Amino acid sequence: MASTLFSPLALGSLELPNRIVVSPMCQYAADDGSATDWHLQHLMSLALGGAGLVMVEATAVERRGRITHGCLGLYSDHNERALARVLAAARAVAPAGTRFGIQLAHAGRKASVHLPWQSGGKALTAAEDAWPTVAPSALPFTEAWHTPHALDEAELTALVAAFVQAGERAVRIGFDLLELHFAHGYLGHEFTSPLSNHRADEYGGSLANRHRFPLRLARAVHAAVGERAVLGARISASDYTDGGGTVEDAVALAAALRELGARYACVSSGNVVPAKVPTTPGYNVPLAARVRGEAGLTTRVAGLIAAPEQAEAIVASGQADLVALARAFLDDPRWVWHAADRLGATVAYPPQYERSKPASWPAAHLARPTDATATPRSA
Ligand SMILES: Cc1cc2nc3c(=O)[nH]c(=O)nc-3n(C[C@H](O)[C@H](O)[C@H](O)COP(=O)(O)O)c2cc1C
């Protein structure tokens, strides 16, 4: 039977050649928001690999919206030029039809921290050029993090303008798709979750109020870019804490996003408070299935999806329309080729790499880490 994973999907006017997405992944390798040679190699390598959609990492719409000093941004002309170079190079080596998206983000109260490998991401000190953080309410992520300043109406209006400007920059340099980051405990999610949003104004309290600012951002970006880029969002379907955001909240947000013109939601979960996120394979899949079924919006899902058969089953059973992989792509940028091999699908290899096709190798060399029968690499 033909593979669903390797079948095309339309997102509005944008056709994706298959259902496989490189999930957005911060590289902490930028210089004041500007992409570097690290991004060049990282995205060129992933672009070559045949995923239908390659997502660029969380990209801050303003300087204080970066998580760390190494986070990517689109808040200056220099940022724009640096990312234009990377995108053009990635496109030049990608198979025909590969689409590129960018995640527009603001870290909110989770900004101004160390690179993850420096101290596990603890708050920067003044000597390390820490900056003041902002959020819906003046509540820190934990006692060890910066206490944010609660945004006022004028600052919210300025933030909308920053998202719009970054969206304009992204479209100008050629991104096909813009994704608003409303998950993982960053600013958008800080508004939607009752755990981080204690506001008493029209942006806090009821579900409709907590969704108001993220939806205002989405409406403004959509109005600015129109049909020049597909709009979507990454949303959170569980805070894994009593009194936190739920899958029902995510369904309501996805439905509102669909109504304003967004074409998809990526369903993720966790990290708005330090609660434990599940570690079971495909833990977000049942949440995505609920959102897809009840909100009627095209849905992407990520989270411990690594085996080709698992990815195929998720899209073939209609639990999600797209699967995104993060760590599996870091481990194996040629995951798509290997998945095609396992699922009996055909993918285009660049001619320079044709000789890596399974048919060109003696069978004994074909065991790979994604193959359950393969010898562990540590052995
Ligand atoms: C190195 C790394 C960086 C990440 N950066 C982002 C990011 O920029 N934006 C985002 O929404 N998620 C980010 N994530 C989360 C992934 O996109 C993904 O949702 C998560 O890793 C679960 O998928 P996986 O099990 O396939 O790794 C990151 C994950 C990793 C491993």
The ligand as a Gaussian input file, in Angstrom:
#p B3LYP/6-31G(d) Opt

LIG

0 1
 C       18.081000      21.027000      20.285000
 C       16.623000      21.312000      20.358000
 C       16.149000      22.602000      20.150000
 C       14.770000      22.876000      20.156000
 N       14.334000      24.130000      19.837000
 C       13.009000      24.338000      19.633000
 C       12.543000      25.537000      19.059000
 O       13.300000      26.407000      18.645000
 N       11.201000      25.697000      18.940000
 C       10.305000      24.718000      19.311000
 O        9.098000      24.899000      19.180000
 N       10.740000      23.553000      19.817000
 C       12.058000      23.330000      19.957000
 N       12.503000      22.114000      20.380000
 C       11.510000      21.034000      20.597000
 C       11.392000      20.182000      19.330000
 O       10.940000      20.930000      18.224000
 C       10.469000      18.976000      19.557000
 O        9.165000      19.409000      19.790000
 C       10.917000      18.121000      20.747000
 O       12.326000      17.917000      20.739000
 C       10.240000      16.755000      20.716000
 O       10.515000      16.122000      19.477000
 P       11.625000      14.951000      19.338000
 O       11.246000      13.878000      20.319000
 O       11.493000      14.527000      17.897000
 O       12.971000      15.531000      19.653000
 C       13.857000      21.834000      20.419000
 C       14.341000      20.538000      20.665000
 C       15.687000      20.265000      20.615000
 C       16.159000      18.840000      20.825000

